[in-house]
């Protein structure tokens, strides 16, 4: 889904956060927000927002959405793995993904708390190009404060105009992507659904932290340099218990005149 299509402060019940309607596996060409999903046999869900070039690489139609019932279990697992190799992510459930996407789109800074956006290209000459960016977009231009680069402002204008996988690779190269002669050398891409699940597990605790209003407040203060030395470590205990959510909500508001404000509740 392109940045240009995001609405600020939408509710999670908004269609842009909805799973493709059963029995469809995508809502790209039916007026939806552009999700493609796969349900691997080990559980969970693999989610991506593919371009037409990505759909072609996945051997999926570019003119109509597909449904879940058209694939066998082995074909579904194969699709999930190939989606991961194109930058998709494994999540334990759609609800987990949608909850954080809704909060993220409403202006919460995530940085390293969320899996990075990964863009992948496979040139006809071999190898693979991989670009990784923090999920935070243009309305947070904080440069080196982030753990990874932010996606360039001109990204959509360029990527919406590439017509082939080789052109996509050239664009990725121009944007500073990393080239790997062998995909086995690339540690940024899960080589199996199991590895995709393991990747999510590395972010699971930090995503849980972002469900805690008190932690979210402290992280916001630290990120913007307003913490005055306040600790931002997770308050989760070894037993897995968490402090109660204090109901603190930090919401990014973009006014019609382009001014940015923060609202505290």
C-alpha positions as CSV (number, residue, x, y, z in Angstrom):
1,X,0.0,0.0,0.0
2,X,1.5,3.3,-1.0
3,X,2.1,6.1,1.6
4,X,-0.1,8.4,-0.5
5,X,-3.1,6.2,0.3
6,X,-2.8,6.2,4.0
7,X,-5.3,8.3,6.0
8,X,-4.1,9.7,9.3
9,X,-6.0,8.6,12.5
10,X,-8.2,6.0,10.8
11,X,-9.8,3.4,13.1
12,X,-8.7,-0.3,13.0
13,X,-12.2,-1.1,11.7
14,X,-11.4,1.0,8.6
15,X,-11.2,-1.2,5.5
16,X,-7.5,-0.4,5.0
17,X,-6.8,-2.6,8.0
18,X,-9.1,-5.5,7.1
19,X,-8.0,-8.9,6.0
20,X,-8.9,-9.7,2.4
21,X,-12.5,-11.0,2.6
22,X,-12.9,-14.8,2.6
23,X,-12.2,-16.7,0.5
24,X,-9.9,-14.1,-1.2
25,X,-6.1,-14.0,-0.5
26,X,-5.7,-10.5,-1.8
27,X,-7.6,-7.2,-2.1
28,X,-5.3,-5.5,-4.5
29,X,-7.6,-5.2,-7.6
30,X,-11.0,-5.2,-6.0
31,X,-10.9,-1.8,-4.4
32,X,-9.1,-2.9,-1.3
33,X,-5.8,-1.5,0.2
34,X,-3.5,-3.9,-1.6
35,X,-2.8,-6.8,0.8
36,X,-1.7,-10.3,-0.2
37,X,-1.8,-13.0,2.4
38,X,-0.8,-16.6,2.7
39,X,-1.7,-19.0,5.5
40,X,1.2,-21.5,5.9
41,X,0.7,-24.9,7.4
42,X,2.8,-24.2,10.5
43,X,0.3,-21.4,11.5
44,X,0.3,-17.7,11.4
45,X,0.0,-15.5,8.4
46,X,2.5,-14.1,5.8
47,X,1.5,-10.6,4.7
48,X,2.8,-8.3,2.0
49,X,1.7,-5.4,-0.2
50,X,3.1,-6.5,-3.6
51,X,3.6,-4.4,-6.7
52,X,2.5,-5.7,-10.1
53,X,6.2,-6.8,-10.7
54,X,6.1,-8.7,-7.4
55,X,2.9,-10.4,-8.4
56,X,4.4,-11.5,-11.7
57,X,7.4,-12.8,-9.8
58,X,5.1,-14.8,-7.6
59,X,3.3,-16.2,-10.6
60,X,0.0,-14.6,-9.5
61,X,-2.3,-12.7,-11.8
62,X,-1.9,-9.0,-12.1
63,X,-5.5,-8.3,-13.4
64,X,-7.6,-9.9,-10.7
65,X,-7.4,-11.1,-7.1
66,X,-7.0,-14.7,-6.2
67,X,-8.7,-16.8,-3.6
68,X,-7.3,-19.1,-0.9
69,X,-9.1,-22.3,-2.0
70,X,-7.2,-22.4,-5.3
71,X,-3.9,-23.7,-3.7
72,X,-3.0,-27.0,-2.1
73,X,-1.3,-27.1,1.3
74,X,2.1,-27.5,-0.3
75,X,1.4,-24.7,-2.8
76,X,0.3,-22.4,0.1
77,X,3.5,-23.1,1.9
78,X,5.6,-22.4,-1.2
79,X,3.8,-19.1,-1.8
80,X,4.4,-18.1,1.8
81,X,8.1,-18.8,1.5
82,X,8.3,-16.9,-1.8
83,X,6.5,-13.9,-0.3
84,X,9.0,-13.8,2.6
85,X,11.8,-13.8,0.0
86,X,10.2,-10.7,-1.5
87,X,10.1,-8.8,1.7
88,X,6.9,-10.1,3.3
89,X,6.6,-10.7,7.0
90,X,5.2,-13.5,9.1
91,X,2.8,-12.6,11.9
92,X,1.0,-14.8,14.4
93,X,-2.4,-13.3,13.4
94,X,-3.9,-10.6,11.2
95,X,-5.1,-8.9,14.4
96,X,-1.6,-8.5,15.6
97,X,-0.5,-6.9,12.3
98,X,-3.5,-4.7,12.0
99,X,-3.3,-3.4,15.6
100,X,0.3,-2.1,15.1
101,X,-0.4,-0.8,11.6
102,X,-3.3,1.2,12.9
103,X,-1.2,2.7,15.7
104,X,1.7,3.3,13.4
105,X,-0.4,5.0,10.8
106,X,-1.8,7.3,13.6
107,X,1.6,8.6,14.2
108,X,3.3,6.4,16.9
109,X,7.0,6.2,16.2
110,X,8.1,2.5,16.0
111,X,11.6,2.5,14.7
112,X,13.3,-0.8,15.8
113,X,10.1,-2.0,17.6
114,X,8.6,-3.2,14.4
115,X,10.1,-5.4,11.6
116,X,11.7,-3.1,9.0
117,X,10.2,-2.6,5.5
118,X,12.1,-4.9,3.2
119,X,12.2,-4.4,-0.6
120,X,13.7,-7.1,-2.8
121,X,14.7,-7.4,-6.4
122,X,16.0,-10.3,-8.4
123,X,17.9,-9.3,-11.5
124,X,17.9,-11.5,-14.6
125,X,21.8,-11.7,-14.3
126,X,21.5,-13.4,-10.9
127,X,21.8,-12.4,-7.3
128,X,19.5,-10.3,-5.2
129,X,19.1,-6.6,-4.2
130,X,17.8,-5.9,-0.7
131,X,16.8,-2.5,0.8
132,X,15.7,-2.2,4.4
133,X,14.1,0.9,5.9
134,X,12.4,1.8,9.2
135,X,8.6,1.6,8.8
136,X,8.3,5.3,9.9
137,X,7.4,7.5,7.0
138,X,7.8,11.1,5.7
139,X,6.0,12.8,8.6
140,X,8.9,11.7,10.9
141,X,12.0,13.0,9.2
142,X,14.4,12.6,12.1
143,X,17.4,11.4,10.1
144,X,20.0,9.6,12.2
145,X,17.7,9.2,15.2
146,X,16.4,6.0,13.5
147,X,18.1,2.6,13.7
148,X,17.8,2.3,9.9
149,X,17.4,4.8,7.0
150,X,14.0,6.1,6.2
151,X,12.5,5.3,2.8
152,X,13.4,8.2,0.4
153,X,10.6,10.7,-0.3
154,X,10.7,10.0,-4.0
155,X,10.3,6.3,-3.5
156,X,6.7,6.0,-4.7
157,X,7.2,8.2,-7.7
158,X,10.1,5.9,-8.9
159,X,8.7,2.5,-7.9
160,X,5.2,3.3,-9.4
161,X,6.9,3.7,-12.8
162,X,9.2,0.7,-13.1
163,X,7.9,-1.9,-15.5
164,X,10.2,-4.9,-15.1
165,X,12.1,-6.7,-12.3
166,X,15.4,-5.5,-13.8
167,X,14.1,-1.9,-13.7
168,X,13.1,-2.4,-10.1
169,X,16.6,-3.7,-9.3
170,X,18.2,-0.6,-10.9
171,X,15.9,1.6,-8.8
172,X,16.9,-0.3,-5.7
173,X,20.5,0.0,-6.6
174,X,20.1,3.8,-7.0
175,X,18.4,4.0,-3.6
176,X,21.4,2.3,-2.0
177,X,20.2,-1.3,-1.7
178,X,22.7,-4.0,-0.9
179,X,23.6,-6.6,-3.5
180,X,24.2,-10.3,-2.7
181,X,25.6,-12.6,-5.4
182,X,24.0,-15.5,-3.6
183,X,20.7,-15.4,-1.7
184,X,22.2,-17.7,0.9
185,X,24.6,-14.8,1.8
186,X,21.7,-12.5,2.6
187,X,20.8,-12.6,6.3
188,X,18.0,-10.1,5.9
189,X,15.6,-12.6,4.1
190,X,14.0,-15.6,5.8
191,X,14.8,-18.7,3.7
192,X,11.8,-20.6,5.0
193,X,8.5,-20.0,6.8
194,X,10.1,-21.2,10.0
195,X,12.8,-18.5,9.7
196,X,10.1,-16.0,9.0
197,X,8.4,-16.9,12.3
198,X,11.8,-16.7,14.1
199,X,12.3,-13.3,12.7
200,X,9.0,-12.1,14.1
201,X,9.9,-13.6,17.5
202,X,12.9,-11.3,17.6
203,X,10.4,-8.4,17.6
204,X,7.7,-9.9,19.7
205,X,8.8,-8.4,23.0
206,X,9.3,-4.9,21.5
207,X,5.9,-5.1,19.9
208,X,4.4,-6.1,23.2
209,X,6.2,-3.1,24.8
210,X,4.3,-0.8,22.3
211,X,1.0,-2.2,23.6
212,X,1.9,-0.7,27.0
213,X,0.8,2.9,27.2
214,X,3.4,3.8,29.9
215,X,6.3,2.3,27.9
216,X,5.0,4.1,24.8
217,X,5.0,7.4,26.6
218,X,8.5,6.9,27.9
219,X,9.7,5.8,24.4
220,X,8.1,8.9,22.9
221,X,9.9,11.1,25.4
222,X,13.3,9.4,24.8
223,X,13.0,9.5,21.0
224,X,12.3,13.2,21.0
225,X,14.9,14.1,23.6
226,X,12.4,15.0,26.3
227,X,13.1,12.2,28.7
228,X,15.4,14.0,31.1
229,X,17.2,10.7,31.8
230,X,14.0,8.7,32.2
231,X,14.5,5.0,31.8
232,X,12.9,3.5,28.7
233,X,13.7,-0.2,29.4
234,X,10.8,-2.6,29.1
235,X,8.9,-3.2,32.4
236,X,8.0,-6.7,31.4
237,X,9.2,-9.2,34.0
238,X,10.8,-12.5,33.4
239,X,7.5,-14.2,34.3
240,X,5.9,-12.4,31.4
241,X,3.6,-10.2,33.4
242,X,3.1,-6.6,32.3
243,X,2.1,-3.5,34.2
244,X,-1.4,-2.2,33.5
245,X,-1.9,0.1,30.6
246,X,-2.3,3.6,32.0
247,X,-4.4,4.7,29.1
248,X,-1.8,7.2,27.8
249,X,-2.3,7.7,24.1
250,X,0.1,9.6,22.0
251,X,-1.5,10.5,18.7
252,X,0.0,12.3,15.7
253,X,-2.3,14.8,14.1
254,X,-1.8,16.4,10.7
255,X,-3.9,19.5,10.2
256,X,-5.1,20.7,6.8
257,X,-2.4,23.4,6.8
258,X,0.3,20.8,7.2
259,X,1.1,21.6,10.8
260,X,2.0,18.7,13.0
261,X,0.9,18.4,16.6
262,X,0.9,15.8,19.3
263,X,-2.2,15.0,21.4
264,X,-1.9,13.4,24.8
265,X,-4.9,11.6,26.3
